[in-house]
Amino acid sequence: MNKQRIFVAGHRGMVGSAIVRQLAQRGDVELVLRTRDELDLLDGRAVQAFFAGAGIDQVYLAAAKVGGIVANNTYPADFIYENMMIESNIIHAA
């Protein structure tokens, strides 16, 4: 039986780590995890290259730039832009 290869983007965050815990209990999947240092989701070419060679069957997108209340209020456009770039790069490459 071939295991489904599942990429969880943002696996170190609160939501992503909960997804990983649940999926790991199944035993019938192979989790594919990359840290920010291993794969910069803001780099469209890097994301394309990753997906081209990884054989991913499913994607859970929990990655995001996050900050506290002050950072979110001070730099709202930066947060929106970076989060939309992450989403766009993954959707386009997947």
trRosetta pair geometry for C-beta under 8 A, 3 or more apart (Angstrom, degrees):
i j d omega theta_ij theta_ji phi_ij phi_ji
1 28 7.3 -49 132 -145 132 98
3 28 5.9 -174 -123 170 85 48
3 29 5.5 141 -178 -134 102 20
3 30 4.4 105 110 -23 129 93
4 28 7.2 44 18 129 92 82
4 29 5.0 -35 67 -119 89 84
4 30 7.1 -170 87 27 39 74
4 57 4.4 -111 -160 75 84 148
4 58 6.0 30 163 2 123 113
5 29 7.6 145 -98 -171 17 77
5 30 4.9 -27 -104 73 65 106
5 32 5.5 41 179 -28 94 122
5 54 7.0 -174 143 149 141 86
5 55 5.5 75 37 109 158 86
5 56 5.4 -115 108 -120 107 41
5 57 5.0 120 51 4 69 93
5 58 7.6 170 89 29 47 70
6 23 6.1 -123 83 -161 153 151
6 29 5.1 0 3 -178 122 128
6 30 7.1 154 20 75 72 49
6 31 5.8 -35 72 -110 92 54
6 32 6.5 179 83 20 36 84
6 56 7.4 80 -124 -156 18 85
6 57 6.6 -50 -71 64 59 89
6 58 4.5 -16 -113 70 85 102
6 59 7.5 174 -160 -83 64 25
6 60 6.7 31 175 -6 106 102
7 32 4.4 -39 -91 78 71 110
7 33 7.6 160 -146 -78 58 36
7 34 7.7 -6 -151 5 102 101
7 54 6.8 48 -69 137 128 148
7 56 4.7 -25 -15 -129 117 132
7 58 7.3 -174 29 93 66 53
7 59 5.0 -14 68 -112 100 74
7 60 7.3 -169 95 30 53 66
8 11 4.4 88 104 -80 111 100
8 16 5.5 134 158 -159 109 94
8 19 5.4 171 -134 101 131 124
8 20 5.4 -157 67 -72 170 89
8 23 7.2 -164 -55 21 133 152
8 31 6.4 -19 3 -156 112 101
8 32 7.6 154 13 70 65 59
8 33 6.1 -14 56 -97 93 83
8 59 8.0 160 -87 -161 31 50
8 60 4.7 -7 -116 62 74 111
8 62 6.6 -3 -177 24 86 113
9 16 7.2 -106 98 -113 37 131
9 34 7.8 -14 -111 53 65 94
9 41 6.3 87 -158 -94 125 144
9 59 6.8 17 -8 -171 106 97
9 60 7.0 -168 27 90 69 57
9 61 5.1 1 54 -124 120 56
9 62 6.3 165 85 41 66 59
9 63 4.0 -68 144 -15 96 118
9 86 7.5 159 155 174 140 110
9 90 6.1 -71 -35 -101 164 149
10 13 4.7 -25 173 17 96 122
10 15 6.9 13 123 74 126 95
10 16 3.8 -166 112 -56 78 143
10 61 7.1 69 12 -178 120 42
10 62 3.7 -138 81 94 128 74
10 63 3.2 -164 -52 -72 101 54
10 64 6.5 25 -104 3 144 64
11 16 4.3 -132 -102 153 24 119
11 17 6.2 92 173 -78 56 55
11 19 7.4 -104 -116 69 71 103
11 20 5.0 72 -151 -54 102 135
11 31 7.9 104 -116 176 147 122
11 33 4.7 -49 24 -134 164 111
11 62 7.3 102 -70 63 38 120
12 16 6.4 10 31 84 31 129
12 17 6.4 27 -153 -61 19 104
12 35 7.0 46 -31 -119 135 79
13 16 4.5 78 51 22 86 107
13 17 6.4 -159 79 -10 35 91
13 62 5.9 -157 63 137 122 107
13 63 7.3 157 -1 -108 134 43
13 64 7.4 43 -78 39 170 83
13 66 7.3 118 -127 -3 129 142
14 17 6.4 -58 -142 35 16 105
14 18 6.8 15 156 -16 55 109
15 18 5.9 -61 -155 35 31 111
15 19 6.5 31 150 -20 66 105
15 62 4.3 -157 100 -152 108 126
16 19 5.5 -52 -150 34 35 113
16 20 6.4 36 153 -19 67 104
16 60 7.3 145 -124 115 75 112
16 62 3.6 178 -69 88 85 137
16 63 7.0 47 -67 -63 141 58
17 20 5.5 -49 -146 35 36 114
17 21 6.5 41 153 -23 65 101
18 21 5.7 -49 -149 32 33 113
18 22 6.6 29 154 -15 63 105
19 22 6.0 -60 -153 38 30 108
19 23 6.2 23 156 -13 67 111
19 60 5.1 -180 173 144 155 158
19 62 6.1 -172 3 -29 140 147
20 23 5.9 -59 -141 42 29 107
20 24 5.9 33 160 -26 66 110
20 31 6.3 71 -138 -142 89 150
20 33 7.1 34 -111 -86 132 130
21 24 5.9 -56 -145 33 25 113
21 25 6.9 30 155 -25 58 103
22 25 6.0 -55 -161 24 32 113
22 26 7.6 40 146 -30 60 97
23 26 5.8 -43 -166 11 44 117
23 29 5.5 -62 179 68 101 147
23 31 6.0 119 111 -83 128 111
23 60 7.9 -142 -45 -10 143 149
24 27 8.0 48 167 -60 41 50
24 31 6.5 -28 -80 -30 82 142
26 29 5.5 46 80 6 128 104
32 54 6.0 96 -166 -177 159 123
32 56 6.3 -105 43 -101 152 95
34 38 4.3 -132 -165 94 89 121
34 39 3.9 33 139 12 144 122
34 50 7.1 -55 -34 -142 166 144
35 38 4.7 93 51 8 74 102
35 39 7.4 134 70 28 38 74
36 39 7.3 -90 -136 69 23 54
36 40 6.6 50 -175 -100 68 58
36 41 7.6 -70 -122 2 73 91
39 46 6.1 169 -151 145 69 116
39 47 7.0 94 -180 -91 107 62
39 50 5.5 41 -126 -80 131 152
40 43 4.2 62 90 3 108 113
40 46 5.5 66 54 64 83 157
41 47 6.0 66 -137 -81 53 120
41 63 5.5 106 1 125 169 156
41 85 7.9 131 127 115 80 84
41 86 4.5 41 129 -132 122 89
41 89 5.9 158 177 76 69 136
41 90 6.6 -11 -154 -51 110 102
42 82 6.3 -39 -98 -148 120 86
42 85 5.3 41 -132 118 74 129
42 86 6.3 -43 -74 -74 63 74
42 89 7.1 176 -130 -15 18 154
43 46 3.8 44 102 17 118 117
43 47 6.4 158 88 -16 63 84
43 89 7.5 90 77 -139 29 156
44 47 5.7 -57 -146 38 32 111
44 48 6.2 35 155 -21 66 105
44 85 7.9 -97 -58 -175 93 93
44 88 7.9 -37 -98 109 109 95
44 89 4.7 -137 -103 -118 68 104
44 92 7.2 -5 -147 73 105 140
44 93 7.6 -179 -162 -52 67 113
45 48 5.6 -51 -146 35 32 113
45 49 6.3 31 155 -18 65 106
46 49 5.8 -54 -147 37 31 111
46 50 6.3 35 153 -23 64 105
47 50 5.6 -51 -148 33 31 115
47 51 6.5 23 158 -11 65 107
47 89 4.3 104 35 159 165 111
47 90 6.2 -105 -166 -79 138 52
47 92 7.8 81 107 70 127 96
47 93 4.7 -146 134 -25 96 158
48 51 6.2 -63 -149 42 27 103
48 52 6.1 32 154 -27 65 110
48 89 7.9 -100 -40 -167 74 86
48 92 7.6 -43 -82 111 92 101
48 93 4.8 -143 -93 -111 51 110
49 52 5.6 -53 -144 31 29 116
49 53 6.7 -2 167 6 62 110
50 53 6.9 -89 -161 48 22 88
50 54 5.6 15 163 -30 67 128
50 93 7.2 43 64 162 88 151
51 54 5.8 -60 -122 31 28 112
51 56 6.1 -63 -134 20 76 125
51 93 4.1 147 13 154 149 107
51 94 5.9 -129 -130 -85 146 46
52 93 7.8 -86 -36 -164 73 100
56 59 6.2 46 156 -66 134 88
56 94 6.9 -72 90 -127 131 88
59 90 6.4 163 175 173 151 116
59 94 5.2 -72 -14 -113 150 147
61 86 7.8 145 -165 135 111 101
61 87 6.6 83 172 -114 149 73
61 90 5.7 147 -105 103 122 159
63 86 5.4 -135 105 178 110 141
63 90 7.8 141 44 -44 124 146
64 83 5.0 17 -142 -117 88 107
64 86 6.7 -166 -101 61 46 156
65 78 7.6 -89 115 133 154 83
65 79 5.5 -149 94 -134 112 67
65 82 4.4 34 -7 99 143 134
65 83 5.7 -119 30 -59 88 82
65 86 7.5 173 -18 -22 84 137
66 79 7.9 66 -107 -140 25 115
67 70 7.7 -95 146 72 110 62
67 71 3.0 -90 155 91 139 137
67 72 5.3 175 78 -48 101 73
67 75 7.5 49 36 57 164 110
67 79 6.6 -111 17 -90 115 125
68 71 5.2 94 50 14 67 101
68 72 6.9 -130 101 -4 32 94
69 72 5.8 -59 -144 40 27 110
69 73 6.1 19 160 -13 65 112
70 73 6.0 -63 -147 42 27 106
70 74 5.9 20 159 -17 66 115
71 74 5.8 -60 -137 41 27 108
71 75 6.0 -30 -180 34 66 106
71 79 7.6 112 135 -62 92 124
72 75 7.4 -79 -126 60 15 68
72 76 6.3 48 173 -92 59 74
72 79 6.0 1 -124 -25 68 164
73 76 6.8 0 -134 -51 21 99
75 78 4.1 -24 166 32 109 123
75 79 6.1 116 110 -23 87 89
76 79 5.8 -59 -152 37 34 110
76 80 6.3 30 156 -16 69 108
77 80 5.8 -56 -144 40 33 109
77 81 5.9 34 158 -21 67 110
78 81 5.8 -55 -142 38 26 111
78 82 6.2 19 163 -12 64 110
79 82 6.3 -59 -144 40 25 103
79 83 6.1 19 161 -13 62 114
80 83 6.1 -65 -146 42 25 107
80 84 6.1 22 159 -17 64 111
81 84 6.0 -62 -148 38 25 107
81 85 6.3 25 155 -20 64 107
82 85 5.6 -53 -147 35 33 113
82 86 6.5 37 154 -21 65 101
83 86 5.7 -47 -149 32 34 113
83 87 6.5 32 153 -15 64 106
84 87 5.6 -54 -147 40 34 112
84 88 5.9 35 155 -20 67 109
85 88 5.6 -54 -139 40 29 111
85 89 6.1 30 161 -20 65 107
86 89 6.1 -58 -148 36 24 109
86 90 6.5 15 159 -11 61 110
87 90 6.2 -65 -150 41 26 104
87 91 6.0 20 160 -14 67 113
88 91 6.0 -58 -139 41 26 107
88 92 5.9 25 162 -18 64 113
89 92 6.0 -58 -143 39 24 109
89 93 6.2 12 162 -10 62 115
90 93 6.1 -64 -141 43 27 103
90 94 5.8 24 164 -22 66 113
91 94 6.1 -56 -137 35 24 108
